[in-house]
Amino acid sequence: MPKLLLEKAKTLEPRNPNKSTALFGGKSSGILNWNDIAYPHWYKMYKRLVGNYWQADEVNMAGDVKQFSTLTESEREAYLKIIGLLSTLDAPQTRTALLLSLYATDASVQSIMAVIAQQEAVHNESYSYVLSSVVSLDEQNESFQLGRKDPILLKRNENITQQYNNFVEEPTIENILKTLVYTSLLEGMFFYSGFAFFYNLARHNKMVGTSTMISYINRDELEHGRFISELFRATLAENPEYNTSEFIDWVYAHFKESVELENEWSRYVLGDVEGIDLDEMTGYIKYRANKMLRMMGLNEIYTEHVDNPMKWIRAYVDNFDGTKTDFFEQKSRQYTKTSDLNGFDDL
């Protein structure tokens, strides 16, 4: 299939209709009327995202400042490495959300992506905030260097780096779909071994301020993952020429490879941390991968991990919304499909 490079969406084109003719590569005026959009329920998603507004310095870190020096050496090392991981993922995510919006011809997608980009910027700020609360500037800078220097983390991020850059260099529908796949992995699986570490500290009454911050981030990422998976499904439905066994096999292969890399990273960073069962963590990573695949309208690939093996994590996500929705049940017919598509009944 020839590569058709997309043009950036025009800011205003009054001759075109307000309701876009396609999510990407369509025609629209650039005027957003939330009462006249192609996917009306996305207004509710927008409202949920906006309702999650928070700022990093609203979280009281006084207790964490006192506690950090009392953590074990392994806990302190994992704390700094995981903050380094999270910052490595969230900073590029701000830019990726904005880049996707530049090529989206649906104004509702542009607006939702603008909110997601803003929230990712807040997440990244929060990592600087928590580190500035507990360690020196030199240690802060060292933590933020991990994404550039740590060999395990570089290996772990290599595929997502390549795909995100492919989209920059070749803005095609195929690269948008593949970028949405990796964004789903990022929002729905890559963060979660890191989240589990902070929640494990909190259940032992350690670094509760940091855990609270992470719960806010986690709540945002759940909503981001929900929207990105729906955007993937809608884009694929609008471009059925990409809905092939070859492409779906690509998705499955990259999910499997990502699970292996995430498992390697989690064992590297959590191996000496008391209170985390690494086999349980492996099951949780596979469970999260299954969740995201179902959200994207695809089959689970780890049939022995359909239930959450770390249910205690659910207690640490603030204001969790388990609303079940399945708007695309009649809209999209993927190559493979399951009936449970809400993906957010639990963590």
N, C-alpha and C positions, 0 to 999 in steps of 0.2 A: 504493500500500500504506500503510495507516494506521501512524503511528508509535506503537509500543508501548514506553513507557519501562520499563526494567528496574529492579527494586528491588535494593538491595544485598543480597548473600547473608547469610542469618542466620548468626550465629557458631556456635550450637548449636541443633539441632532434632531431638531424639532419635527423634521419630516417623518421620522420613525414613530411607531406606536410607543406609548408609555409601558405597556406590558411587553417585555422582551420576547422575541420569537425563539430564543434559545439561551441557555445559561452561558455558553461560550460560543463565539462566532456567530451570534445572532444580530438582530437589529432592534434597537431601542432608542428612545428619545434621550435617555439619561435622567428623566424625571421620575421620581419614586412616589407612587401612590400605594401605600400599604394595603389599600382596599381593592387594588387591581394588580395583583402579582400572579405569576404562573403557579406558584406553590403557596397557597394562602396560609397554611399552618406555620410557615416559616416566620410569620409575624410573632407567633407565640414564642418561638425560639429566640428571636431578637429580644423580646421583652424579658425572658428568663435571663439571658446574658446580661442585659443592662441592669437587671435587679440584683446581680451578683457584685455590684460595685463595692470595692474596698481599697484601702491604702495600707502599705506595709507598716508605716509608723503608728498605725492604730493598735498594733499588737504589742503588749507589754513584754519586754525581754529582760526585765530586772532579775527574775528568778534564774533565767538561763545564764546570765552574766556570772552569777555566783556559782552555778552548778558546773559550768563547762570544765573547770580545772579539776573537778572531782570525778569526771568520767574516766574510764579506763583508757589506756593508751590506744587500744584497738578501737574503742568507741570514738575517741577524738579524731583518729586518722580516718575512719569511715565517714564521720560527720563532714570533714573538709573535702574528702574525695567526692562524696555524693552531692554536696553543694556545687562542686566543680562540674559534675556531670549535668546537673539540672540547668545550670547557667549555660552550658555548652549547647543544650537543646532549645532553651527558651529564647535566647537572643536571636538565633537564625529564624525561629518560628515567627517572630514579629515581622521580619522582612518577607518571609514566604507567604504569610497571610495577605500582606499588602500586594505582593506580586500577583497572587491569584486574583485579587480584586481588580487589578489593572486590566486583566484579560476577560473578566466576567462582563458580559453584556446585560446581565440581569441586575438591575439596581438594588434589589433586595440582597443579593449575594454580596455586592459591594459594601453595603451598610453593615451586614453581619460580620464580614471579614474585617471591617474597620474596628468593630468592637473587640473581636478576637485578638487582633494585632495590639490594641491598647492593653488588653488584659495580659498578653504575653510580656509586654513591656513592664507592667507592674510586677509580674512574677520575677522577671530578671532583676528588677530593682530590689525585690524582697530578699534575694540571695545576698546582695551587697549589704543590705540592712542587717540581716542576722549575723553575717560574718563580722561586720564592723562592731557589733555588740559584744562579741565573745573573743576575738583574736586581734592581734596587731595588724597594721597595714601590710607589713611584709608577708604575713601568713595569709591574709586575704588575697593578695596578689598571686601568691603561690598557688592557692586553690583555683583561681581563675585561669591559671596557666595549664591546668591538667588537660583540658580539651585540646591543647596544641602539642602536648609532650608525652602524656602517659600512653604507653604502647597498647595496653589493653583497651583503654578508652578510644584511642584512635582507630583500632581495629573494629571496635563496637560501633563507631559512628561512620565508618567508611562508606557503606552503602547509601545511607541517607544523605551524606554529603554529596556523593556522586549524583544521585537522582535530583536533589534540589538544584544543583548546578546545571544538570542537563536541561531542566526546565528553563533556567535563565538563558541558556545558549540556544535552545530550540523550543520555543513556546508553541507546542502542538497539542492537540486534544489527547494524544497518547501520553505525552509527558505530563499533562495536567492530571490524567487518570492515575498515572504511576506516582505522581507527587501526592495525590490524595490518599493513595494506599499507604505511603510512608508517613504522611501526616496522621492517618488513623493509627498506625503503629506507635507513633510518637505520643499521641494524646492518650491512647488506650492501653499501652503496654510498657513502653520504654521507661516511663517515669516510675513504675510501680514497685520495683525492688528498692528504689530510693525512698519512696513514700513509706514502705513497710519498715524501713530502718527507723525513721523518725517516730512512727506510731509505736514501734517496739520500745523505744526509749520512754515514750509517754506512758505506756502501760506499766512501766516501772517507776513512774513519777519523776522522770528525768526530762529536762529540756522541753517543758510543756509549752512554753511560748513558741518555740520553733515548730512543734507539732501543730499548734493552732494555725500558724501561718501556712504550713503544708496542707492542712485540711481545707483552707480557703482556695489554695492553688488546685488541689485535687477536685474540689467542687467545680471550679471553672473548667478544668480539663475534661471532666465528664460531659459537660455541655458542649465543649468544642468537639469532642469525639462523636457525640450524637449528631451534630450538624455536619461534620466532615463526612461521616459515613452516609448520610442522606444525600449530600451533594455528589458523592461518588456514584451512588445508585441512580440519581436523576441524570447525571451527565452520561453515564453508560446507557441509560434508557433512551436518551435523546440522540445518541450516536451508536446505534446497534451494530454498525460495522466493526466496532471494537469488542463487541460482546461475543467473543470466540473462545473455543476451548484452549487455544494457545495463550490468550491473554489471561484467562482465569487460572491456567496452570502457572503462569508467571506470578500471579498474586500468591497462590499457595506456596510456591517455591520460596518466595521472598519472606513470607510469614515464617516458614520453617527455619530458614537461615537466621532470621531476626531472633527467633526464640532461642536458638543455639547460642547466638552472640550475647543475648541478654542473660542467659543462664551462666555463661562463662564470666561475664562482668559481675554478676551478683555473687558468685562464689569467690571471685577475686576480692571484692570490696567488703563482703559480709562474712567471710570465712572464719574470722576470729571474734565475731560479735556474739556475746552471750544472749540467748533467748530467741534466736532465729534458727529454725530447722531448715537447713539448706535443701533437703529433699522436698519439704513442704513448699519452700520458695519456688523450686522448679515446677511443682504442680500448679502453683499460683500463676506463674508466668504463662504456662500453657492454657490455664483456665482463662486468663485475660485475652490471650490470642483467640481462643474460641469465641469469646464474647464479641470481639471486634469483627470477626468473620461473619457472625450472625447479624450484627448490625449492618454489615455491608451486603447482606442478602446471600451469603455463601455458606457452605457447609462447614461444620467443625472438622478439624483435622486431628484432634487429640480426644478421641472418644472416651478415654479413661479419665478425663479431667473436665467433666461437664459441671461439677459442683465446686464451689469455692472451698479450698482446703484451709484457708486462713480467715475464717469468718470473724475473728476478733477485730480485724481491720475495720469492719463496718462501723464500729462504735466511734471512730475517729474522723469521719467525714461529716463536716458541718452541713446541716440543713439538706440532707440528701433527698433528692427527688426521684422516686421510683415510678413515675408515671409511665404507663404502657401505651405506646403508640405504634401503629403500623400503617402509616399513610400509603406506603408504596406497595402494599400487598397486591393491589390491582393495577399498579402503575408500571412496575418493572418486572420483567421476566429474565432473570439472570440465567447463566449457563447451568448453575446448580443453585439450589435454594432450600431453605428450611422454613418452617412455619413460625418459629420463635425468633422475632426480629427486633424485639425492644431492646435487649442487651443491657438494660439498666435496672433489672429487678434486684440485683445486689452487686457488690463490688467483687 
